[in-house]
Amino acid sequence: MIENEKQLKRNFGFFGTLSLVIGTVIGSGIFFKQGRVLQEAGSAKMALLAWFVGGVLTLSSAMSVAELGSEMPQTGGIYIY
C-alpha cells in the first residue's frame, strides 16, 4: 500500500539561514542593549568585539541546531527531537 505523504520542502540554504540569524540577533539585541554593552566593555572597540564574538557564537549555535533538525526525517525537525 502506497501512502501519499506530503512533505515540506527544505529550502533554507546557507545565505537564507545566515540572514535569518543576523536579522534575529540585530532585531532582538542591538537596539535595546547597546548602552549596557558599551558601559560594560569600557570602549567602543571592545564593545564591537563583544558584538562580533556574540554574533559568531549565535551563528554557530544556529547552524548546529539547524543541522540537528535536518537529521530528523519527520516534518518538524528539531521539535521531533
All heavy atoms as a GROMACS GRO file, in nm:
protein
  608
    1MET      N    1   0.084  -0.118   0.000
    1MET     CA    2   0.000   0.000   0.000
    1MET      C    3   0.089   0.124   0.000
    1MET      O    4   0.175   0.140   0.084
    1MET     CB    5  -0.090  -0.002   0.123
    1MET     CG    6  -0.183   0.112   0.132
    1MET     SD    7  -0.291   0.082   0.274
    1MET     CE    8  -0.398   0.216   0.255
    2ILE      N    9   0.067   0.211  -0.095
    2ILE     CA   10   0.146   0.333  -0.106
    2ILE      C   11   0.073   0.446  -0.035
    2ILE      O   12  -0.044   0.473  -0.062
    2ILE     CB   13   0.169   0.370  -0.254
    2ILE    CG1   14   0.247   0.258  -0.324
    2ILE    CG2   15   0.242   0.502  -0.264
    2ILE    CD1   16   0.263   0.280  -0.471
    3GLU      N   17   0.144   0.508   0.056
    3GLU     CA   18   0.085   0.621   0.128
    3GLU      C   19   0.128   0.751   0.061
    3GLU      O   20   0.241   0.766   0.020
    3GLU     CB   21   0.133   0.621   0.273
    3GLU     CG   22   0.085   0.503   0.352
    3GLU     CD   23   0.134   0.509   0.495
    3GLU    OE1   24   0.176   0.616   0.540
    3GLU    OE2   25   0.130   0.405   0.561
    4ASN      N   26   0.033   0.840   0.049
    4ASN     CA   27   0.064   0.973  -0.006
    4ASN      C   28   0.094   1.068   0.109
    4ASN      O   29   0.004   1.118   0.173
    4ASN     CB   30  -0.054   1.027  -0.088
    4ASN     CG   31  -0.073   0.949  -0.215
    4ASN    OD1   32   0.022   0.894  -0.269
    4ASN    ND2   33  -0.195   0.942  -0.264
    5GLU      N   34   0.221   1.085   0.134
    5GLU     CA   35   0.261   1.177   0.240
    5GLU      C   36   0.309   1.306   0.177
    5GLU      O   37   0.386   1.305   0.083
    5GLU     CB   38   0.376   1.119   0.322
    5GLU     CG   39   0.333   1.013   0.417
    5GLU     CD   40   0.447   0.976   0.512
    5GLU    OE1   41   0.528   1.065   0.545
    5GLU    OE2   42   0.452   0.861   0.553
    6LYS      N   43   0.259   1.416   0.230
    6LYS     CA   44   0.309   1.546   0.186
    6LYS      C   45   0.425   1.583   0.276
    6LYS      O   46   0.416   1.574   0.397
    6LYS     CB   47   0.200   1.652   0.195
    6LYS     CG   48   0.088   1.630   0.097
    6LYS     CD   49  -0.012   1.744   0.104
    6LYS     CE   50  -0.122   1.721   0.003
    6LYS     NZ   51  -0.220   1.829   0.004
    7GLN      N   52   0.533   1.623   0.214
    7GLN     CA   53   0.649   1.663   0.291
    7GLN      C   54   0.683   1.808   0.260
    7GLN      O   55   0.663   1.855   0.148
    7GLN     CB   56   0.768   1.575   0.256
    7GLN     CG   57   0.749   1.432   0.301
    7GLN     CD   58   0.875   1.351   0.280
    7GLN    OE1   59   0.976   1.402   0.236
    7GLN    NE2   60   0.870   1.224   0.315
    8LEU      N   61   0.731   1.876   0.360
    8LEU     CA   62   0.773   2.014   0.342
    8LEU      C   63   0.906   2.017   0.268
    8LEU      O   64   0.992   1.932   0.288
    8LEU     CB   65   0.789   2.083   0.477
    8LEU     CG   66   0.663   2.096   0.561
    8LEU    CD1   67   0.697   2.158   0.696
    8LEU    CD2   68   0.561   2.181   0.490
    9LYS      N   69   0.922   2.116   0.184
    9LYS     CA   70   1.048   2.134   0.114
    9LYS      C   71   1.149   2.197   0.209
    9LYS      O   72   1.116   2.288   0.285
    9LYS     CB   73   1.031   2.224  -0.007
    9LYS     CG   74   0.946   2.164  -0.114
    9LYS     CD   75   0.936   2.260  -0.232
    9LYS     CE   76   0.846   2.204  -0.339
    9LYS     NZ   77   0.834   2.296  -0.454
   10ARG      N   78   1.269   2.150   0.204
   10ARG     CA   79   1.376   2.205   0.286
   10ARG      C   80   1.458   2.298   0.198
   10ARG      O   81   1.553   2.257   0.133
   10ARG     CB   82   1.462   2.095   0.344
   10ARG     CG   83   1.383   2.005   0.436
   10ARG     CD   84   1.467   1.894   0.490
   10ARG     NE   85   1.383   1.805   0.568
   10ARG     CZ   86   1.428   1.731   0.666
   10ARG    NH1   87   1.555   1.732   0.696
   10ARG    NH2   88   1.346   1.654   0.732
   11ASN      N   89   1.419   2.424   0.197
   11ASN     CA   90   1.480   2.520   0.106
   11ASN      C   91   1.570   2.622   0.173
   11ASN      O   92   1.617   2.713   0.109
   11ASN     CB   93   1.372   2.596   0.027
   11ASN     CG   94   1.308   2.508  -0.077
   11ASN    OD1   95   1.367   2.412  -0.122
   11ASN    ND2   96   1.187   2.541  -0.114
   12PHE      N   97   1.593   2.609   0.302
   12PHE     CA   98   1.683   2.703   0.368
   12PHE      C   99   1.826   2.668   0.330
   12PHE      O  100   1.878   2.564   0.367
   12PHE     CB  101   1.671   2.697   0.521
   12PHE     CG  102   1.571   2.793   0.576
   12PHE    CD1  103   1.464   2.747   0.648
   12PHE    CD2  104   1.587   2.927   0.559
   12PHE    CE1  105   1.372   2.835   0.700
   12PHE    CE2  106   1.497   3.017   0.612
   12PHE     CZ  107   1.388   2.970   0.682
   13GLY      N  108   1.890   2.759   0.260
   13GLY     CA  109   2.031   2.742   0.228
   13GLY      C  110   2.116   2.818   0.326
   13GLY      O  111   2.068   2.870   0.428
   14PHE      N  112   2.242   2.828   0.294
   14PHE     CA  113   2.335   2.896   0.384
   14PHE      C  114   2.300   3.043   0.399
   14PHE      O  115   2.293   3.096   0.510
   14PHE     CB  116   2.478   2.881   0.332
   14PHE     CG  117   2.578   2.954   0.416
   14PHE    CD1  118   2.614   2.907   0.540
   14PHE    CD2  119   2.635   3.072   0.371
   14PHE    CE1  120   2.705   2.975   0.619
   14PHE    CE2  121   2.726   3.141   0.448
   14PHE     CZ  122   2.761   3.091   0.573
   15PHE      N  123   2.276   3.113   0.287
   15PHE     CA  124   2.251   3.257   0.294
   15PHE      C  125   2.115   3.289   0.355
   15PHE      O  126   2.101   3.388   0.427
   15PHE     CB  127   2.266   3.320   0.155
   15PHE     CG  128   2.408   3.318   0.107
   15PHE    CD1  129   2.446   3.235   0.003
   15PHE    CD2  130   2.505   3.397   0.168
   15PHE    CE1  131   2.577   3.231  -0.040
   15PHE    CE2  132   2.636   3.393   0.126
   15PHE     CZ  133   2.673   3.310   0.022
   16GLY      N  134   2.015   3.207   0.332
   16GLY     CA  135   1.886   3.227   0.396
   16GLY      C  136   1.894   3.211   0.546
   16GLY      O  137   1.838   3.291   0.622
   17THR      N  138   1.965   3.108   0.588
   17THR     CA  139   1.983   3.084   0.731
   17THR      C  140   2.066   3.195   0.795
   17THR      O  141   2.034   3.244   0.903
   17THR     CB  142   2.052   2.948   0.755
   17THR    OG1  143   1.976   2.847   0.690
   17THR    CG2  144   2.063   2.916   0.901
   18LEU      N  145   2.172   3.234   0.726
   18LEU     CA  146   2.256   3.342   0.777
   18LEU      C  147   2.177   3.472   0.792
   18LEU      O  148   2.187   3.540   0.894
   18LEU     CB  149   2.375   3.364   0.684
   18LEU     CG  150   2.477   3.469   0.724
   18LEU    CD1  151   2.547   3.427   0.854
   18LEU    CD2  152   2.579   3.487   0.614
   19SER      N  153   2.096   3.505   0.694
   19SER     CA  154   2.014   3.626   0.700
   19SER      C  155   1.914   3.619   0.815
   19SER      O  156   1.891   3.719   0.884
   19SER     CB  157   1.939   3.645   0.569
   19SER     OG  158   2.029   3.661   0.463
   20LEU      N  159   1.855   3.504   0.836
   20LEU     CA  160   1.759   3.487   0.944
   20LEU      C  161   1.825   3.506   1.080
   20LEU      O  162   1.773   3.576   1.167
   20LEU     CB  163   1.696   3.348   0.935
   20LEU     CG  164   1.586   3.315   1.034
   20LEU    CD1  165   1.466   3.404   1.011
   20LEU    CD2  166   1.547   3.169   1.019
   21VAL      N  167   1.942   3.449   1.099
   21VAL     CA  168   2.012   3.462   1.226
   21VAL      C  169   2.058   3.605   1.249
   21VAL      O  170   2.040   3.660   1.358
   21VAL     CB  171   2.132   3.364   1.233
   21VAL    CG1  172   2.219   3.392   1.353
   21VAL    CG2  173   2.082   3.221   1.236
   22ILE      N  174   2.114   3.667   1.147
   22ILE     CA  175   2.160   3.806   1.162
   22ILE      C  176   2.042   3.898   1.193
   22ILE      O  177   2.050   3.983   1.281
   22ILE     CB  178   2.234   3.852   1.035
   22ILE    CG1  179   2.370   3.782   1.027
   22ILE    CG2  180   2.254   4.003   1.035
   22ILE    CD1  181   2.445   3.806   0.898
   23GLY      N  182   1.932   3.880   1.124
   23GLY     CA  183   1.814   3.962   1.150
   23GLY      C  184   1.760   3.944   1.290
   23GLY      O  185   1.718   4.041   1.355
   24THR      N  186   1.761   3.821   1.338
   24THR     CA  187   1.712   3.794   1.473
   24THR      C  188   1.804   3.856   1.578
   24THR      O  189   1.757   3.917   1.674
   24THR     CB  190   1.702   3.642   1.496
   24THR    OG1  191   1.615   3.588   1.397
   24THR    CG2  192   1.650   3.611   1.633
   25VAL      N  193   1.933   3.841   1.559
   25VAL     CA  194   2.028   3.896   1.657
   25VAL      C  195   2.020   4.048   1.660
   25VAL      O  196   2.013   4.110   1.766
   25VAL     CB  197   2.171   3.850   1.625
   25VAL    CG1  198   2.273   3.925   1.709
   25VAL    CG2  199   2.184   3.701   1.649
   26ILE      N  200   2.019   4.110   1.544
   26ILE     CA  201   2.013   4.256   1.538
   26ILE      C  202   1.879   4.305   1.592
   26ILE      O  203   1.874   4.398   1.673
   26ILE     CB  204   2.035   4.306   1.394
   26ILE    CG1  205   2.180   4.283   1.355
   26ILE    CG2  206   2.000   4.454   1.381
   26ILE    CD1  207   2.210   4.312   1.210
   27GLY      N  208   1.773   4.242   1.552
   27GLY     CA  209   1.640   4.286   1.594
   27GLY      C  210   1.614   4.270   1.741
   27GLY      O  211   1.544   4.351   1.802
   28SER      N  212   1.670   4.167   1.802
   28SER     CA  213   1.638   4.143   1.942
   28SER      C  214   1.737   4.204   2.039
   28SER      O  215   1.707   4.219   2.156
   28SER     CB  216   1.630   3.992   1.969
   28SER     OG  217   1.757   3.934   1.950
   29GLY      N  218   1.854   4.242   1.993
   29GLY     CA  219   1.954   4.286   2.088
   29GLY      C  220   2.010   4.424   2.069
   29GLY      O  221   2.019   4.501   2.164
   30ILE      N  222   2.046   4.458   1.950
   30ILE     CA  223   2.128   4.576   1.931
   30ILE      C  224   2.054   4.707   1.961
   30ILE      O  225   2.114   4.803   2.007
   30ILE     CB  226   2.191   4.579   1.790
   30ILE    CG1  227   2.309   4.675   1.789
   30ILE    CG2  228   2.088   4.611   1.685
   30ILE    CD1  229   2.399   4.659   1.670
   31PHE      N  230   1.924   4.710   1.942
   31PHE     CA  231   1.851   4.834   1.966
   31PHE      C  232   1.818   4.853   2.114
   31PHE      O  233   1.786   4.964   2.156
   31PHE     CB  234   1.723   4.838   1.883
   31PHE     CG  235   1.752   4.841   1.736
   31PHE    CD1  236   1.716   4.736   1.655
   31PHE    CD2  237   1.816   4.949   1.678
   31PHE    CE1  238   1.743   4.738   1.519
   31PHE    CE2  239   1.843   4.953   1.543
   31PHE     CZ  240   1.807   4.847   1.463
   32PHE      N  241   1.828   4.748   2.192
   32PHE     CA  242   1.795   4.759   2.334
   32PHE      C  243   1.915   4.746   2.426
   32PHE      O  244   1.912   4.791   2.539
   32PHE     CB  245   1.694   4.650   2.373
   32PHE     CG  246   1.565   4.662   2.298
   32PHE    CD1  247   1.533   4.569   2.201
   32PHE    CD2  248   1.477   4.765   2.323
   32PHE    CE1  249   1.414   4.579   2.131
   32PHE    CE2  250   1.359   4.776   2.253
   32PHE     CZ  251   1.327   4.682   2.157
   33LYS      N  252   2.021   4.685   2.380
   33LYS     CA  253   2.133   4.652   2.468
   33LYS      C  254   2.261   4.728   2.442
   33LYS      O  255   2.359   4.708   2.511
   33LYS     CB  256   2.164   4.502   2.456
   33LYS     CG  257   2.049   4.412   2.485
   33LYS     CD  258   2.013   4.413   2.630
   33LYS     CE  259   1.900   4.313   2.654
   33LYS     NZ  260   1.840   4.329   2.782
   34GLN      N  261   2.268   4.813   2.341
   34GLN     CA  262   2.396   4.875   2.306
   34GLN      C  263   2.454   4.961   2.418
   34GLN      O  264   2.575   4.964   2.436
   34GLN     CB  265   2.387   4.954   2.174
   34GLN     CG  266   2.319   5.088   2.184
   34GLN     CD  267   2.170   5.082   2.166
   34GLN    OE1  268   2.110   4.978   2.179
   34GLN    NE2  269   2.110   5.194   2.136
   35GLY      N  270   2.372   5.031   2.494
   35GLY     CA  271   2.422   5.114   2.603
   35GLY      C  272   2.486   5.030   2.712
   35GLY      O  273   2.594   5.063   2.763
   36ARG      N  274   2.422   4.922   2.747
   36ARG     CA  275   2.474   4.834   2.853
   36ARG      C  276   2.604   4.766   2.808
   36ARG      O  277   2.699   4.755   2.886
   36ARG     CB  278   2.368   4.731   2.888
   36ARG     CG  279   2.407   4.633   2.992
   36ARG     CD  280   2.416   4.700   3.127
   36ARG     NE  281   2.457   4.600   3.226
   36ARG     CZ  282   2.425   4.605   3.350
   36ARG    NH1  283   2.350   4.703   3.394
   36ARG    NH2  284   2.467   4.514   3.432
   37VAL      N  285   2.609   4.721   2.682
   37VAL     CA  286   2.731   4.657   2.631
   37VAL      C  287   2.846   4.757   2.630
   37VAL      O  288   2.958   4.725   2.672
   37VAL     CB  289   2.707   4.598   2.490
   37VAL    CG1  290   2.838   4.552   2.428
   37VAL    CG2  291   2.609   4.483   2.497
   38LEU      N  292   2.822   4.877   2.584
   38LEU     CA  293   2.926   4.979   2.580
   38LEU      C  294   2.974   5.014   2.721
   38LEU      O  295   3.093   5.031   2.745
   38LEU     CB  296   2.875   5.104   2.509
   38LEU     CG  297   2.977   5.212   2.478
   38LEU    CD1  298   3.093   5.157   2.396
   38LEU    CD2  299   2.913   5.327   2.405
   39GLN      N  300   2.881   5.021   2.814
   39GLN     CA  301   2.917   5.051   2.953
   39GLN      C  302   3.004   4.940   3.013
   39GLN      O  303   3.105   4.969   3.077
   39GLN     CB  304   2.790   5.068   3.036
   39GLN     CG  305   2.815   5.100   3.181
   39GLN     CD  306   2.684   5.110   3.258
   39GLN    OE1  307   2.577   5.081   3.206
   39GLN    NE2  308   2.693   5.152   3.383
   40GLU      N  309   2.968   4.817   2.990
   40GLU     CA  310   3.043   4.704   3.047
   40GLU      C  311   3.175   4.682   2.977
   40GLU      O  312   3.273   4.639   3.039
   40GLU     CB  313   2.959   4.576   3.041
   40GLU     CG  314   2.836   4.578   3.129
   40GLU     CD  315   2.870   4.582   3.277
   40GLU    OE1  316   2.971   4.522   3.318
   40GLU    OE2  317   2.794   4.645   3.353
   41ALA      N  318   3.180   4.709   2.844
   41ALA     CA  319   3.303   4.684   2.767
   41ALA      C  320   3.410   4.790   2.796
   41ALA      O  321   3.529   4.760   2.789
   41ALA     CB  322   3.272   4.681   2.618
   42GLY      N  323   3.370   4.911   2.822
   42GLY     CA  324   3.466   5.014   2.855
   42GLY      C  325   3.511   5.100   2.737
   42GLY      O  326   3.549   5.214   2.756
   43SER      N  327   3.508   5.046   2.617
   43SER     CA  328   3.548   5.123   2.499
   43SER      C  329   3.467   5.075   2.379
   43SER      O  330   3.410   4.967   2.380
   43SER     CB  331   3.698   5.108   2.471
   43SER     OG  332   3.727   4.979   2.424
   44ALA      N  333   3.467   5.158   2.276
   44ALA     CA  334   3.391   5.123   2.156
   44ALA      C  335   3.450   5.000   2.086
   44ALA      O  336   3.376   4.915   2.036
   44ALA     CB  337   3.386   5.241   2.060
   45LYS      N  338   3.582   4.989   2.084
   45LYS     CA  339   3.646   4.874   2.020
   45LYS      C  340   3.610   4.743   2.090
   45LYS      O  341   3.581   4.643   2.026
   45LYS     CB  342   3.797   4.891   2.016
   45LYS     CG  343   3.843   4.995   1.917
   45LYS     CD  344   3.993   5.005   1.915
   45LYS     CE  345   4.035   5.115   1.817
   45LYS     NZ  346   4.180   5.128   1.811
   46MET      N  347   3.612   4.745   2.222
   46MET     CA  348   3.577   4.625   2.297
   46MET      C  349   3.429   4.591   2.282
   46MET      O  350   3.392   4.473   2.278
   46MET     CB  351   3.614   4.641   2.444
   46MET     CG  352   3.763   4.643   2.470
   46MET     SD  353   3.850   4.498   2.407
   46MET     CE  354   3.788   4.372   2.516
   47ALA      N  355   3.345   4.693   2.272
   47ALA     CA  356   3.202   4.669   2.253
   47ALA      C  357   3.178   4.604   2.116
   47ALA      O  358   3.099   4.510   2.105
   47ALA     CB  359   3.124   4.799   2.266
   48LEU      N  360   3.244   4.655   2.012
   48LEU     CA  361   3.231   4.594   1.879
   48LEU      C  362   3.283   4.451   1.878
   48LEU      O  363   3.224   4.363   1.815
   48LEU     CB  364   3.303   4.678   1.775
   48LEU     CG  365   3.236   4.810   1.739
   48LEU    CD1  366   3.326   4.892   1.647
   48LEU    CD2  367   3.102   4.785   1.673
   49LEU      N  368   3.391   4.428   1.949
   49LEU     CA  369   3.444   4.292   1.958
   49LEU      C  370   3.344   4.200   2.029
   49LEU      O  371   3.324   4.086   1.988
   49LEU     CB  372   3.578   4.292   2.033
   49LEU     CG  373   3.644   4.156   2.052
   49LEU    CD1  374   3.681   4.095   1.917
   49LEU    CD2  375   3.766   4.168   2.141
   50ALA      N  376   3.282   4.250   2.134
   50ALA     CA  377   3.182   4.171   2.206
   50ALA      C  378   3.064   4.138   2.115
   50ALA      O  379   3.015   4.024   2.115
   50ALA     CB  380   3.134   4.247   2.330
   51TRP      N  381   3.016   4.234   2.035
   51TRP     CA  382   2.906   4.208   1.942
   51TRP      C  383   2.948   4.106   1.836
   51TRP      O  384   2.871   4.018   1.799
   51TRP     CB  385   2.859   4.336   1.875
   51TRP     CG  386   2.772   4.420   1.961
   51TRP    CD1  387   2.802   4.542   2.014
   51TRP    CD2  388   2.640   4.390   2.007
   51TRP    NE1  389   2.698   4.588   2.088
   51TRP    CE2  390   2.596   4.498   2.086
   51TRP    CE3  391   2.555   4.281   1.989
   51TRP    CZ2  392   2.472   4.500   2.147
   51TRP    CZ3  393   2.431   4.284   2.050
   51TRP    CH2  394   2.390   4.392   2.128
   52PHE      N  395   3.071   4.117   1.787
   52PHE     CA  396   3.120   4.025   1.686
   52PHE      C  397   3.129   3.883   1.741
   52PHE      O  398   3.083   3.787   1.679
   52PHE     CB  399   3.256   4.071   1.632
   52PHE     CG  400   3.312   3.979   1.529
   52PHE    CD1  401   3.262   3.977   1.400
   52PHE    CD2  402   3.416   3.893   1.561
   52PHE    CE1  403   3.312   3.891   1.305
   52PHE    CE2  404   3.467   3.806   1.466
   52PHE     CZ  405   3.415   3.805   1.338
   53VAL      N  406   3.188   3.868   1.858
   53VAL     CA  407   3.202   3.735   1.920
   53VAL      C  408   3.064   3.677   1.950
   53VAL      O  409   3.039   3.558   1.926
   53VAL     CB  410   3.288   3.743   2.047
   53VAL    CG1  411   3.284   3.614   2.126
   53VAL    CG2  412   3.432   3.778   2.011
   54GLY      N  413   2.974   3.759   2.000
   54GLY     CA  414   2.838   3.712   2.024
   54GLY      C  415   2.769   3.667   1.896
   54GLY      O  416   2.697   3.567   1.895
   55GLY      N  417   2.792   3.740   1.788
   55GLY     CA  418   2.733   3.702   1.659
   55GLY      C  419   2.788   3.571   1.607
   55GLY      O  420   2.714   3.486   1.556
   56VAL      N  421   2.918   3.550   1.622
   56VAL     CA  422   2.980   3.425   1.578
   56VAL      C  423   2.927   3.308   1.661
   56VAL      O  424   2.894   3.202   1.607
   56VAL     CB  425   3.134   3.434   1.586
   56VAL    CG1  426   3.199   3.299   1.567
   56VAL    CG2  427   3.187   3.532   1.483
   57LEU      N  428   2.917   3.326   1.791
   57LEU     CA  429   2.863   3.220   1.877
   57LEU      C  430   2.717   3.189   1.843
   57LEU      O  431   2.677   3.073   1.838
   57LEU     CB  432   2.874   3.260   2.024
   57LEU     CG  433   3.014   3.258   2.084
   57LEU    CD1  434   3.013   3.315   2.225
   57LEU    CD2  435   3.069   3.117   2.084
   58THR      N  436   2.639   3.293   1.818
   58THR     CA  437   2.498   3.273   1.783
   58THR      C  438   2.485   3.201   1.650
   58THR      O  439   2.403   3.110   1.634
   58THR     CB  440   2.425   3.408   1.778
   58THR    OG1  441   2.438   3.471   1.906
   58THR    CG2  442   2.279   3.391   1.744
   59LEU      N  443   2.566   3.240   1.553
   59LEU     CA  444   2.562   3.177   1.422
   59LEU      C  445   2.602   3.030   1.431
   59LEU      O  446   2.536   2.944   1.372
   59LEU     CB  447   2.653   3.251   1.324
   59LEU     CG  448   2.659   3.195   1.182
   59LEU    CD1  449   2.521   3.201   1.118
   59LEU    CD2  450   2.760   3.271   1.100
   60SER      N  451   2.707   3.000   1.504
   60SER     CA  452   2.748   2.860   1.516
   60SER      C  453   2.644   2.778   1.591
   60SER      O  454   2.619   2.661   1.555
   60SER     CB  455   2.885   2.849   1.583
   60SER     OG  456   2.882   2.901   1.712
   61SER      N  457   2.580   2.836   1.690
   61SER     CA  458   2.473   2.765   1.760
   61SER      C  459   2.355   2.739   1.669
   61SER      O  460   2.298   2.630   1.669
   61SER     CB  461   2.426   2.846   1.881
   61SER     OG  462   2.532   2.866   1.971
   62ALA      N  463   2.318   2.839   1.591
   62ALA     CA  464   2.204   2.823   1.500
   62ALA      C  465   2.234   2.718   1.394
   62ALA      O  466   2.146   2.638   1.358
   62ALA     CB  467   2.171   2.956   1.434
   63MET      N  468   2.356   2.716   1.344
   63MET     CA  469   2.392   2.616   1.244
   63MET      C  470   2.391   2.475   1.304
   63MET      O  471   2.352   2.380   1.238
   63MET     CB  472   2.529   2.648   1.184
   63MET     CG  473   2.532   2.778   1.108
   63MET     SD  474   2.416   2.782   0.972
   63MET     CE  475   2.520   2.724   0.843
   64SER      N  476   2.431   2.463   1.429
   64SER     CA  477   2.427   2.332   1.497
   64SER      C  478   2.284   2.284   1.514
   64SER      O  479   2.252   2.167   1.490
   64SER     CB  480   2.495   2.341   1.633
   64SER     OG  481   2.630   2.375   1.618
   65VAL      N  482   2.196   2.373   1.557
   65VAL     CA  483   2.055   2.337   1.574
   65VAL      C  484   1.992   2.304   1.439
   65VAL      O  485   1.913   2.210   1.427
   65VAL     CB  486   1.979   2.450   1.646
   65VAL    CG1  487   1.829   2.428   1.641
   65VAL    CG2  488   2.025   2.460   1.789
   66ALA      N  489   2.027   2.378   1.334
   66ALA     CA  490   1.974   2.350   1.201
   66ALA      C  491   2.021   2.214   1.151
   66ALA      O  492   1.945   2.140   1.089
   66ALA     CB  493   2.016   2.460   1.104
   67GLU      N  494   2.145   2.182   1.179
   67GLU     CA  495   2.198   2.051   1.139
   67GLU      C  496   2.125   1.939   1.212
   67GLU      O  497   2.089   1.839   1.153
   67GLU     CB  498   2.348   2.045   1.169
   67GLU     CG  499   2.415   1.919   1.123
   67GLU     CD  500   2.424   1.905   0.973
   67GLU    OE1  501   2.427   2.008   0.903
   67GLU    OE2  502   2.428   1.790   0.924
   68LEU      N  503   2.104   1.956   1.341
   68LEU     CA  504   2.030   1.856   1.418
   68LEU      C  505   1.888   1.842   1.366
   68LEU      O  506   1.838   1.731   1.348
   68LEU     CB  507   2.028   1.895   1.566
   68LEU     CG  508   1.951   1.802   1.658
   68LEU    CD1  509   2.013   1.663   1.659
   68LEU    CD2  510   1.949   1.859   1.798
   69GLY      N  511   1.823   1.954   1.338
   69GLY     CA  512   1.687   1.949   1.286
   69GLY      C  513   1.678   1.885   1.149
   69GLY      O  514   1.581   1.816   1.117
   70SER      N  515   1.779   1.905   1.066
   70SER     CA  516   1.776   1.846   0.932
   70SER      C  517   1.800   1.696   0.934
   70SER      O  518   1.767   1.627   0.838
   70SER     CB  519   1.880   1.914   0.843
   70SER     OG  520   2.011   1.879   0.883
   71GLU      N  521   1.855   1.644   1.042
   71GLU     CA  522   1.877   1.500   1.054
   71GLU      C  523   1.750   1.424   1.091
   71GLU      O  524   1.748   1.302   1.082
   71GLU     CB  525   1.987   1.471   1.156
   71GLU     CG  526   2.124   1.517   1.113
   71GLU     CD  527   2.173   1.446   0.988
   71GLU    OE1  528   2.154   1.323   0.976
   71GLU    OE2  529   2.231   1.515   0.901
   72MET      N  530   1.649   1.494   1.135
   72MET     CA  531   1.523   1.429   1.171
   72MET      C  532   1.440   1.412   1.043
   72MET      O  533   1.407   1.512   0.979
   72MET     CB  534   1.445   1.513   1.273
   72MET     CG  535   1.520   1.544   1.399
   72MET     SD  536   1.559   1.394   1.487
   72MET     CE  537   1.700   1.446   1.580
   73PRO      N  538   1.406   1.290   1.007
   73PRO     CA  539   1.336   1.270   0.880
   73PRO      C  540   1.190   1.315   0.880
   73PRO      O  541   1.133   1.339   0.776
   73PRO     CB  542   1.346   1.118   0.859
   73PRO     CG  543   1.364   1.060   0.995
   73PRO     CD  544   1.437   1.165   1.074
   74GLN      N  545   1.131   1.329   0.997
   74GLN     CA  546   0.991   1.370   1.005
   74GLN      C  547   0.980   1.520   0.991
   74GLN      O  548   1.073   1.594   1.019
   74GLN     CB  549   0.928   1.328   1.138
   74GLN     CG  550   0.930   1.181   1.168
   74GLN     CD  551   1.055   1.137   1.240
   74GLN    OE1  552   1.143   1.216   1.268
   74GLN    NE2  553   1.063   1.008   1.268
   75THR      N  554   0.863   1.564   0.948
   75THR     CA  555   0.835   1.707   0.941
   75THR      C  556   0.832   1.763   1.083
   75THR      O  557   0.767   1.708   1.170
   75THR     CB  558   0.701   1.734   0.872
   75THR    OG1  559   0.706   1.676   0.742
   75THR    CG2  560   0.671   1.880   0.862
   76GLY      N  561   0.902   1.868   1.105
   76GLY     CA  562   0.909   1.929   1.237
   76GLY      C  563   1.050   1.946   1.286
   76GLY      O  564   1.075   2.024   1.376
   77GLY      N  565   1.142   1.874   1.226
   77GLY     CA  566   1.282   1.890   1.257
   77GLY      C  567   1.317   1.880   1.403
   77GLY      O  568   1.298   1.777   1.466
   78ILE      N  569   1.365   1.989   1.460
   78ILE     CA  570   1.414   1.989   1.597
   78ILE      C  571   1.303   1.960   1.697
   78ILE      O  572   1.328   1.906   1.804
   78ILE     CB  573   1.486   2.123   1.629
   78ILE    CG1  574   1.562   2.117   1.762
   78ILE    CG2  575   1.389   2.237   1.632
   78ILE    CD1  576   1.682   2.030   1.756
   79TYR      N  577   1.180   1.992   1.664
   79TYR     CA  578   1.070   1.965   1.756
   79TYR      C  579   1.045   1.816   1.772
   79TYR      O  580   0.998   1.771   1.876
   79TYR     CB  581   0.943   2.038   1.710
   79TYR     CG  582   0.960   2.186   1.711
   79TYR    CD1  583   0.973   2.257   1.593
   79TYR    CD2  584   0.970   2.255   1.830
   79TYR    CE1  585   0.991   2.393   1.592
   79TYR    CE2  586   0.989   2.393   1.832
   79TYR     CZ  587   1.000   2.460   1.712
   79TYR     OH  588   1.020   2.594   1.713
   80ILE      N  589   1.076   1.739   1.671
   80ILE     CA  590   1.063   1.593   1.680
   80ILE      C  591   1.165   1.539   1.779
   80ILE      O  592   1.138   1.447   1.855
   80ILE     CB  593   1.084   1.529   1.541
   80ILE    CG1  594   0.978   1.577   1.442
   80ILE    CG2  595   1.083   1.377   1.550
   80ILE    CD1  596   0.836   1.544   1.480
   81TYR      N  597   1.284   1.597   1.779
   81TYR     CA  598   1.390   1.553   1.871
   81TYR      C  599   1.347   1.575   2.014
   81TYR      O  600   1.364   1.496   2.100
   81TYR     CB  601   1.518   1.631   1.842
   81TYR     CG  602   1.630   1.601   1.937
   81TYR    CD1  603   1.695   1.480   1.934
   81TYR    CD2  604   1.671   1.695   2.031
   81TYR    CE1  605   1.799   1.451   2.021
   81TYR    CE2  606   1.775   1.669   2.117
   81TYR     CZ  607   1.840   1.547   2.112
   81TYR     OH  608   1.940   1.521   2.199
   0.00000   0.00000   0.00000
